[in-house]
């Protein structure tokens, strides 16, 4: 049991503070009698005094690169309450910007005020925005089960969709572009709008949760400060915008919204006669359609709303009358089915509804755009998310194609006439209308079979060459570790870092951002970082190594400059001493990863400096390098053959099930 008022920290938190793995902390605890004793927790998940840990780390020289923010965060966790810790972070942000202020949020406890003051002092020393972003992200990660936030890549996509849908309409007054989020959470959507639009901008937001509203307000203030020209005005109001909208008298050019899902107590009785329900009173069981109409009601003529919704809203019988009205009036312009893993709940394929307020004059459009992007889902959706870069490009290409009749739509997107949509169900699920367009023709099937045969022939040739290699494992080769090679100047080792926030596109120049999670799926970078923000970038010809057992591999980078995430390492060789293909081949040997692993579980890390490399002259390295490349080409060919074969089996299954066998 805990017997003191000390701030408790876990082994994982100590590891973050010291910048090492948790296994290293466990080793310190076993090997050093002076390591602080447990003050709480259990034998499996012990807790230690933060002050005692800090002193021990300093006494033993373990804090050479320590970050003061890591020591600060356990103080916020010790506050206990989600609301109090969130309000304390917002208060710290306010004090960073106004150090002489003596007032504070009356809802804050004395402990929370004290921690906020310490955070403000640290922020002024180490960077205000960086400190706030660090604390906000830790708070969101800690309370992830209690919060439903919009992931930054999805927020960026929503902002870009809205801007693309209203590209021909300029701002109407001196406020510039006005963007509203009626249920803003911590402000992810408005932050994305500020990144994607570089003109004069007015951001307005509502949030009924006091902690979320305070954090969003602090975040918006930092956004406003970042514009040297003062081009962003912000206003965040704590309110339930459905019941008591503080912006009822104003209009926006864009509404972005990720509303609460499946919330029955949304105000059905008291709002039954509200003027916002121009498309029909939302049933009690359809709160999402109340948010859709609320978003529309706050738009100027021609304004655009992008709303994130659960897929059932597109097909539930109770909402068909409202869906029909949205279609008949030309308001519902597009429905985008997102891949699973795009946002919470991660197992569900959420949808984006793109709506446009009538501008007056002319007949409503007689079709709607259906975009099925579910094929961008990747395995382990909760951990990896979709391929954001490819998803972003696909959706924007479909929107651009829909706006230009002379431009074809990409596969998976289709314009559907209203006559086909306005049936008894009024189901606007994109997959219902795009699936019929994906069946390959007989000519395409024949071409795919020929391609698979060619791949098999090539694989047989490579297999024959590999089988003829003279392999002898009886020698005792001379080896050196990566650490030794780095000391000798044969290579330069750089470690990837965790990005504070990824970015999926927009006005800023970006570079791809690769993580271990990406490697566990298709290996394609799933995000991007602003140019100049990456701490470790792999250039063409560098050797990249994944330093975890479950994704352990090494390869020669052959693409554009790519930022590396945690547990990814870039090794740049001196070509006078090392061949890059030779180095990558030696490093990726499975036995090499096992001997350099920190412990036996699949989640353990690989100590990159302990990986072993043969010591050979350059001419012999070149021979090995050619053989390693042959092996990699064979491996790639196998993967390509498997992909082709799986697609063909699926296509033939579909044809057979549809009665396509003619003889």
Secondary structure, 3 states (H helix, E strand, C coil): CCCCCCCEEEHHHHHHHHCCCHHHHHHHHHHCCCCCCCCEECCCCEEEEHHHHHHHHHHCCCCCCCCHHHHHHHHHHHHCCHHHHHHHHHHHHHHHHCCCCCCCCCCCCHHHHHHHHHHHHHHHHHCHHHHHHHHHHHHHHHCCCCCCCCCHHHHHHHHHHHHHHCCCCCCCCCCCEEEEECCCCCCHHHHHHHHHCCCCEEEEEEECCHHHHHHHHHHHHHHHHHCCCCCEEEEEEECCCCCCCCCCCCCEEEEEEECCCCCCCCCCCCCCCCCCCCCCCCCCCCHHHHHHHHHHHCEEEEEEEEEEECHHHHCCHHHHHHHHHHHHCCCEEEEEECCCCCCCCCCCCCEEEEEECCCCCCCCCCEEEEEECHHHCCCCHHHHCCCHHHHHHHHHHHHHHHCCCCCCCCCCEEEEEHHHHCCCCCCCCCHHHHHHHCCCCHHHHHHHHHHHHHHHHHHHHHHHHHHCCCCCCCCCCCEEEHHHHHHCCCEEEEECCCCCCCCCCCCCCEEEEECHHHHCCCCCCCEEEECCCCCCEECCCCEEEECEHHHCEEEECCCCCEEECCCEEEEEECCCCCCHHHHHHHHCCHHHHHHHECCCCCCCEECHHHCEEECCCHHHHHHHHHHHHHHHHHHHHHHHHHHHHHHHHHHHHHHHHCCCCCC
